Amino acid sequence: MPEKLPRLFGLNKTNRNFSKKTSWGKNQFNSSFPASLCCYLASKNIDANYLAIKDGKYTPTTIGIDKVFGLSSKSPDLYFAFESQHTPFQKYVIGTLPRTDVVIQKESTGECVSGLEVKLTALPDNTTCELNDNLYGSEIVVRPDTIVYLACALILSTGNKLKGYFKDIKISDWSDANAVLPKIKHIVDTIEKISLIAEKKQTPFLLQPVWKTIGKSPVLADKCLDIFVWSDAGFSSFISKIANKNPDANSITRQTRTAIWLYKMLNDYCDKGKFDHEDIIDSLSYNTKNDKAFASAGNVTNKYMSCKRLETPVISKTEIKNIILGGGQNLLSPERRFDAIIFNSPELFT
């Protein structure tokens, strides 16, 4: 491939044509750049940070990129299918399986090796930007389709063990918060138990790359890029920890609703062999919009992502030119925010 063509490191075979400006839009870049960053880490023999379950406990550790992909990053058969269905999960759902951010395939056969959700996040966010670097955190915003994929991943990871954890808990109307709240502790505790039994066969589930700035300024830190990977078990454990399981709560938070969605999907699978994700998400809204599952601010995520590499990411800003190649940066179309322009134009006030 000629040097002059815009492209991203390692993404040699993909359903996106990086010579076209349309492949560099915000929605495209936010998933393709993280995949490329993974390839770059692999080329330097650097493992990703792994947010997983180990020895029955939530434990940050590390994982090789080849294990994240399910295929060698150097394989000529490696194919990146962005915004695609991870078709092995279709058998678990009623209706159409949603698309996930990137599916790793074998080009020769079209076999789907892994499906990964991707969340490119800023470090720090506005809740941690005035704290010390070791307390910086990134906000993560999770969409409902992510929970569908999480349920499918947990079904695969837990196998026959899953059914033993789901018993009829006698909820007359799942769409009624007053009927669900008395059982909420059981629901959330069950999600945590499922997370633990998924440990042996847990798989990489969600890529959360971080890009670090100097405080709340738009200036990149010298060491600014790194990859965090949540396993399916690690992410479901995270959900169980941030959900409110108080049966006397006045309402159901988004985090708690997410735990309910996940429980209902897994429960229905155990009962019927499939689950109707669209019906579950639409009917169990609890008077809150379904545009997102939940969001967790940096002052929450720091506790779960905290490690030396969150404080000092492994890739420096001088290496970005080794990831975005062939003048690809010139095809980017960043959002223009008025507040950011004012903040970075002090001369307007002199």
C-alpha positions in Angstrom: 0.0 0.0 0.0 1.5 3.3 -1.0 2.6 5.6 1.8 0.6 8.5 0.4 -2.8 6.8 0.9 -4.6 7.9 4.2 -4.9 4.9 6.4 -4.6 3.6 10.0 -1.9 1.4 11.3 -2.7 -2.3 11.1 -6.1 -2.0 9.5 -5.1 -3.5 6.2 -8.3 -5.4 5.5 -11.5 -3.8 6.6 -15.0 -2.7 5.3 -13.9 0.9 5.6 -12.0 2.7 2.8 -9.7 5.1 4.6 -8.8 6.9 1.4 -12.3 8.4 1.6 -13.2 11.3 3.8 -16.5 9.5 4.8 -14.4 6.9 6.7 -12.9 9.6 9.0 -16.2 11.0 10.5 -16.5 11.1 14.2 -18.6 7.9 14.5 -16.2 6.0 12.3 -13.0 7.4 13.8 -14.1 6.6 17.3 -14.1 2.9 16.6 -11.5 2.5 13.9 -8.7 4.5 15.7 -9.0 2.3 18.8 -8.7 -0.9 16.7 -5.6 0.6 15.1 -4.2 1.6 18.5 -4.6 -2.1 19.5 -2.6 -3.1 16.5 0.1 -0.6 17.3 0.3 -1.9 20.9 0.7 -5.4 19.5 3.5 -4.3 17.2 5.4 -3.0 20.3 4.7 -6.2 22.2 2.6 -4.2 24.8 -0.4 -5.9 26.4 -3.6 -4.1 27.0 -5.0 -3.4 30.5 -7.6 -6.0 31.3 -10.5 -5.3 33.6 -11.6 -8.8 34.5 -12.5 -11.3 37.2 -9.5 -13.2 38.7 -9.7 -15.8 41.5 -13.3 -14.8 42.2 -12.6 -11.1 42.5 -12.7 -8.1 40.2 -9.0 -7.6 39.4 -7.3 -5.3 36.8 -4.6 -7.2 35.0 -3.2 -7.3 31.4 -4.0 -9.2 28.3 -2.3 -9.6 24.9 -3.9 -8.0 21.9 -4.0 -11.3 20.0 -6.3 -12.6 22.8 -8.4 -9.5 22.5 -8.9 -10.1 18.8 -9.1 -13.9 19.0 -6.6 -13.9 16.1 -3.0 -12.8 15.6 -2.6 -9.2 14.8 0.0 -10.2 12.3 -2.3 -12.7 10.5 -2.9 -12.1 6.8 -6.4 -13.4 7.5 -7.3 -10.6 10.0 -10.3 -8.6 8.9 -12.0 -5.7 10.7 -15.7 -5.5 10.0 -17.0 -2.2 11.6 -20.6 -1.7 12.6 -21.4 -5.4 11.9 -23.2 -8.2 13.6 -21.3 -10.8 15.5 -23.5 -13.5 14.0 -22.6 -16.4 16.5 -24.8 -14.5 18.9 -27.9 -14.5 16.7 -29.1 -17.8 18.1 -29.6 -16.3 21.5 -32.0 -13.5 20.5 -35.5 -13.2 19.1 -35.5 -10.8 16.1 -32.5 -9.1 14.6 -29.2 -9.0 16.4 -27.9 -5.4 16.8 -24.6 -4.4 15.3 -21.5 -4.1 17.4 -18.7 -1.6 16.9 -16.2 -4.0 15.4 -16.2 -7.7 14.5 -12.9 -9.5 14.0 -13.3 -12.0 11.2 -11.2 -14.4 9.2 -11.1 -13.0 5.7 -10.7 -16.4 4.1 -13.9 -17.8 5.5 -15.9 -14.8 6.9 -15.9 -16.5 10.3 -16.6 -14.1 13.1 -13.9 -14.6 15.7 -14.9 -11.9 18.2 -17.3 -8.9 18.5 -16.1 -5.9 20.5 -17.9 -2.8 21.7 -15.7 0.3 21.6 -15.8 3.4 23.8 -13.0 6.0 23.1 -12.9 8.1 26.3 -11.2 11.3 27.4 -9.0 11.3 30.5 -9.8 13.2 32.8 -13.5 14.1 32.6 -15.1 17.1 34.2 -15.6 15.3 37.6 -11.8 14.6 38.0 -10.0 17.2 36.0 -9.0 19.2 39.1 -7.8 16.2 41.0 -4.3 14.6 41.1 -3.4 12.5 38.1 -3.8 9.2 40.0 -7.5 10.2 40.6 -8.3 11.0 37.0 -11.1 9.1 35.5 -13.0 8.8 32.2 -16.7 9.0 31.7 -18.1 5.9 29.9 -21.5 6.1 28.2 -23.1 2.8 27.4 -25.8 2.2 24.8 -28.6 -0.4 25.2 -27.2 -2.6 22.4 -24.1 -3.1 24.5 -26.2 -4.8 27.1 -27.6 -7.1 24.5 -24.1 -8.2 23.5 -23.2 -8.5 27.2 -26.0 -10.9 27.8 -25.0 -13.0 24.8 -21.4 -13.0 25.9 -22.4 -14.2 29.4 -24.5 -16.9 28.0 -21.6 -18.2 26.1 -19.2 -17.8 29.0 -21.3 -19.5 31.6 -22.8 -22.4 29.5 -25.0 -24.9 31.4 -24.2 -23.3 34.8 -26.4 -20.3 34.0 -29.8 -21.9 34.6 -29.0 -22.8 38.2 -28.9 -19.1 39.1 -32.3 -18.1 37.7 -35.4 -19.0 39.6 -38.9 -17.6 39.3 -38.9 -14.6 41.6 -42.6 -13.8 41.1 -42.7 -10.3 39.6 -46.3 -9.7 38.4 -45.4 -6.8 36.1 -41.7 -6.3 35.1 -42.6 -2.8 33.6 -43.8 -1.6 37.0 -41.0 -0.2 39.2 -43.0 -0.8 42.4 -43.3 -4.5 41.5 -39.6 -4.9 40.7 -37.9 -2.9 43.5 -38.8 -5.3 46.3 -36.7 -7.9 44.3 -33.9 -5.6 43.3 -31.3 -6.9 45.8 -31.8 -10.5 44.4 -31.6 -9.2 40.8 -28.3 -7.3 41.4 -26.8 -10.0 43.6 -27.5 -12.6 40.8 -25.7 -10.4 38.2 -22.7 -10.4 40.5 -22.8 -14.2 41.0 -23.1 -14.7 37.2 -20.0 -12.5 36.8 -18.0 -14.8 39.1 -19.1 -18.0 37.5 -18.1 -16.6 34.0 -14.5 -16.2 35.1 -13.1 -19.4 33.6 -14.4 -18.6 30.1 -14.7 -14.9 30.2 -13.8 -13.1 27.0 -12.7 -9.6 26.0 -15.9 -7.6 25.5 -15.4 -3.9 25.5 -12.5 -1.7 24.3 -12.1 1.5 26.3 -9.1 3.4 25.0 -8.2 6.6 26.9 -6.7 9.8 25.6 -5.2 12.0 28.2 -5.0 15.8 28.3 -3.3 18.2 30.7 -6.2 18.8 33.1 -9.3 20.1 31.3 -7.2 21.8 28.6 -7.3 20.6 25.0 -3.6 19.9 25.1 -2.5 16.2 25.0 -0.3 14.9 27.8 3.1 13.7 26.7 2.0 10.2 27.5 -1.6 10.2 26.3 -2.9 6.9 24.8 -3.6 3.5 26.3 -6.1 0.6 25.9 -8.3 -0.8 28.6 -10.3 -3.9 27.9 -13.3 -5.0 29.9 -14.1 -8.7 30.0 -17.8 -9.7 29.9 -17.5 -10.9 33.5 -15.6 -7.8 34.5 -18.2 -5.4 33.0 -21.2 -7.3 34.4 -19.5 -7.1 37.8 -19.0 -3.4 37.3 -22.8 -3.0 36.6 -23.7 -4.9 39.7 -21.5 -2.6 41.8 -22.8 0.7 40.5 -26.5 -0.4 40.5 -28.6 0.7 43.5 -30.0 -2.5 45.1 -31.9 -0.7 47.9 -35.5 -2.0 47.7 -36.6 1.2 49.4 -35.3 3.5 46.7 -37.7 6.1 45.3 -37.0 5.2 41.7 -34.9 3.0 39.4 -31.7 4.6 38.2 -30.3 4.0 34.8 -27.5 1.8 36.3 -30.1 -0.2 38.2 -32.3 -0.5 35.1 -29.4 -1.8 33.2 -28.9 -4.6 35.8 -32.7 -5.4 35.4 -32.4 -5.5 31.6 -29.4 -7.9 31.9 -31.1 -10.1 34.5 -34.3 -10.3 32.4 -32.4 -11.2 29.2 -30.5 -14.0 31.0 -33.7 -15.1 32.8 -35.7 -15.3 29.6 -32.9 -17.2 27.8 -32.9 -19.8 30.6 -36.7 -20.0 30.4 -37.3 -19.9 26.7 -33.9 -20.5 25.0 -33.9 -17.0 23.5 -34.6 -13.4 24.7 -36.5 -10.6 23.0 -34.1 -7.7 23.6 -36.2 -5.1 21.8 -39.2 -5.8 24.0 -37.2 -5.9 27.2 -35.6 -2.6 26.5 -38.8 -0.9 25.3 -41.1 -2.2 28.0 -38.8 -1.9 31.0 -38.0 1.9 30.6 -39.3 3.0 34.1 -40.1 6.5 32.8 -36.5 7.1 31.6 -35.4 7.5 27.9 -33.7 4.5 26.3 -31.2 6.6 24.3 -28.5 5.2 26.5 -28.3 2.4 29.0 -26.3 4.4 31.6 -23.3 6.7 32.0 -20.6 6.5 34.7 -18.5 9.6 35.4 -14.7 9.5 35.9 -15.0 9.8 39.7 -16.8 6.4 39.6 -14.8 4.6 36.9 -11.4 5.6 38.5 -11.9 3.0 41.3 -12.3 0.2 38.7 -9.6 1.3 36.2 -7.0 2.6 38.6 -3.5 1.5 37.8 -0.1 3.0 36.9 -1.1 3.1 33.2 -4.2 5.1 34.0 -2.0 7.7 35.6 0.7 7.5 32.9 -0.6 6.0 29.6 1.9 3.9 27.7 1.8 5.6 24.3 3.2 9.1 23.8 1.7 11.9 21.6 4.8 11.8 19.4 3.7 8.3 18.3 0.3 9.3 16.9 2.0 9.9 13.6 2.8 6.2 13.6 -0.8 5.3 13.9 -2.6 7.8 11.7 -0.8 7.5 8.3 -0.7 9.0 4.9 -2.1 12.3 5.9 -5.3 10.8 7.4 -5.5 13.6 10.0 -6.4 16.0 7.2 -9.6 14.1 6.5 -10.9 14.3 10.1 -14.0 16.4 10.7 -13.9 17.4 14.4 -17.0 18.9 16.1 -16.6 22.6 16.7 -17.8 23.5 20.2 -18.3 27.2 20.9 -17.3 26.9 24.6 -14.1 25.2 23.5 -13.3 28.0 21.0 -13.9 30.7 23.7 -11.9 28.8 26.3 -8.9 28.5 23.8 -9.2 32.1 22.6 -8.0 34.2 25.6 -7.2 37.1 23.2 -10.9 37.8 22.9 -10.9 39.1 26.4 -7.8 41.4 26.3 
